[in-house]
């Protein structure tokens, strides 16, 4: 392994204020459906709001990524609650409201979407779709919306990002107790069932043109859910908040005093409280994808969870992580995986072709590569 460059690490201060974790009895009318299992992400640190997603859904929706961290100013008095969802601790912090029931309802909304999009929850639409394989299946408008996004990014990347990766992700089972190094024959067989071009979406009806295909929305679902939670908070009159979903941090507006939120990007392979860069964010999403949260080692070789649909094995391109800053978290989620798959040169070129979207790529030598316009539009805190 290469030696790390010397980089100044910014440590987070502990937030000693206790959080009120009383659960509210308020319910969202359309959410009183099934309980959920989950995406696999990671934790709320007592030191700060931390999002380092760690395992792709046991993988339920699968999308664990390295995480940015949010630093709270000492003069704020937000209310914050956390709940174990998506196989991790999900947290929401409100800066301009003391109504805990809003947070409880947002958690229920998270449950609702997980119930639709999990690839392992038997009652979910994605699970049912995958079970029907070559048959057509009609999905809800919400699921259709996310599938449309997944198809878009599959096409944009020419398959480097592929939402039909489920035959492979199920084989490797990263983040679960059953993760293992598959045999070459198993991988070869799984590859015959992968290919977004063999999937058609007509209205709300999706059809697989090959037997054995399956959908895995793990690389995009967390961002979609975060965006929906943000929409809900705004509908309740919240204009200053932080939503933490594993490797996804989504800011609602700015702090009540007009200052920006400070979001730290984790230093690869280091403690989650160590950041390699800190940026100031207003009303934007920060999403990271990397190789150091979900991986295992066999015969001295690390195998991470970002799989190449062309080879069936993890990508090897000298990148350790990609962080995307964008308006919508669903785009940041998809782009972080897409750009990692494309590699440094092509990934940077893609981001630089998109308006109001910025990225920082970290290579294995710990060098940070910022896309054009990043430093002019995103303040980096020294």
JORA-V631294 format. One record per backbone hydrogen bond with DSSP energy under -1.0 kcal/mol. CO is the residue of the C=O (numbers start at 1). NH is the residue of the N-H. E is the energy in kcal/mol with one decimal. If there is no record, write none. Layout:
BEGIN
co nh e
CO NH E
CO NH E
END
This chain:
BEGIN
co nh e
28 31 -2.2
31 33 -2.6
38 60 -1.4
49 70 -2.6
56 59 -1.3
57 59 -9.9
60 119 -2.3
65 53 -1.8
68 51 -1.7
69 264 -4.3
70 49 -1.0
73 76 -1.4
79 94 -2.9
81 92 -2.2
83 85 -1.1
83 90 -2.9
85 88 -1.9
86 41 -1.0
88 85 -2.0
90 83 -2.4
91 244 -2.8
92 81 -2.1
93 242 -2.3
94 79 -2.3
98 100 -1.0
99 102 -1.1
100 104 -2.1
101 105 -2.3
102 106 -1.9
103 107 -2.2
104 108 -1.8
105 109 -1.8
106 110 -1.8
107 111 -2.0
108 112 -2.3
109 113 -2.0
110 114 -2.1
111 115 -2.2
113 117 -2.3
114 118 -2.0
116 126 -1.5
121 124 -1.9
124 128 -2.1
125 129 -2.6
126 130 -2.6
127 131 -2.1
128 132 -1.6
132 135 -2.5
137 206 -2.8
140 144 -2.4
141 145 -2.3
142 146 -1.7
143 147 -2.6
144 148 -2.5
145 149 -1.5
146 150 -2.5
147 151 -2.6
148 152 -2.1
149 153 -2.2
150 154 -1.8
151 155 -2.4
152 156 -2.6
153 157 -1.7
154 159 -2.7
155 158 -1.2
157 160 -1.3
163 216 -2.4
165 168 -1.7
165 169 -2.1
166 170 -2.5
168 172 -2.2
169 173 -2.4
172 180 -1.4
173 176 -1.7
176 179 -1.3
183 187 -2.2
184 188 -2.6
185 189 -2.1
186 190 -2.3
187 191 -2.2
190 193 -1.9
191 194 -1.3
195 198 -2.2
196 199 -1.6
198 209 -3.0
200 207 -2.5
202 205 -2.1
204 139 -2.8
205 202 -3.1
206 137 -2.1
207 200 -2.3
217 220 -2.1
217 221 -2.9
220 224 -1.5
221 225 -2.6
222 226 -2.5
223 227 -2.1
224 228 -1.9
225 229 -2.2
226 230 -2.2
227 231 -2.3
228 232 -1.9
229 233 -2.4
230 234 -2.4
231 235 -2.0
232 236 -1.1
233 238 -2.4
234 237 -1.9
240 95 -2.9
241 252 -3.1
242 93 -2.5
243 250 -2.3
244 91 -1.5
245 248 -2.3
247 288 -1.6
248 245 -2.9
249 286 -3.0
250 243 -2.4
252 241 -1.7
253 283 -2.6
255 258 -2.7
259 255 -2.5
261 281 -3.3
262 71 -2.8
263 279 -2.8
264 69 -3.1
265 276 -3.1
267 270 -1.8
271 274 -2.2
274 267 -2.7
275 10 -1.1
277 265 -3.1
278 381 -2.9
279 263 -3.1
281 261 -2.6
284 251 -2.7
285 326 -1.6
286 249 -2.5
287 324 -3.0
289 322 -2.6
294 305 -1.4
296 303 -2.9
298 301 -1.7
301 298 -2.4
303 296 -1.7
305 307 -1.2
306 315 -2.3
308 312 -3.4
313 308 -2.9
318 364 -2.2
320 291 -2.0
321 362 -2.7
322 289 -2.4
323 360 -2.0
324 287 -2.3
325 358 -2.4
326 285 -3.2
328 332 -1.7
329 333 -2.8
330 334 -2.0
331 335 -2.8
332 336 -2.1
333 337 -1.3
334 338 -2.6
335 339 -3.2
336 340 -1.4
337 341 -2.4
338 342 -2.2
339 343 -1.6
343 347 -2.4
344 348 -2.5
345 349 -1.9
346 350 -2.1
347 351 -2.1
348 352 -2.4
350 353 -1.1
351 354 -1.8
358 325 -3.0
359 371 -2.3
360 323 -2.2
361 369 -2.8
362 320 -3.1
362 321 -1.5
363 366 -2.4
367 363 -1.9
369 361 -2.7
371 374 -2.0
373 377 -1.5
374 378 -3.1
379 280 -2.5
END
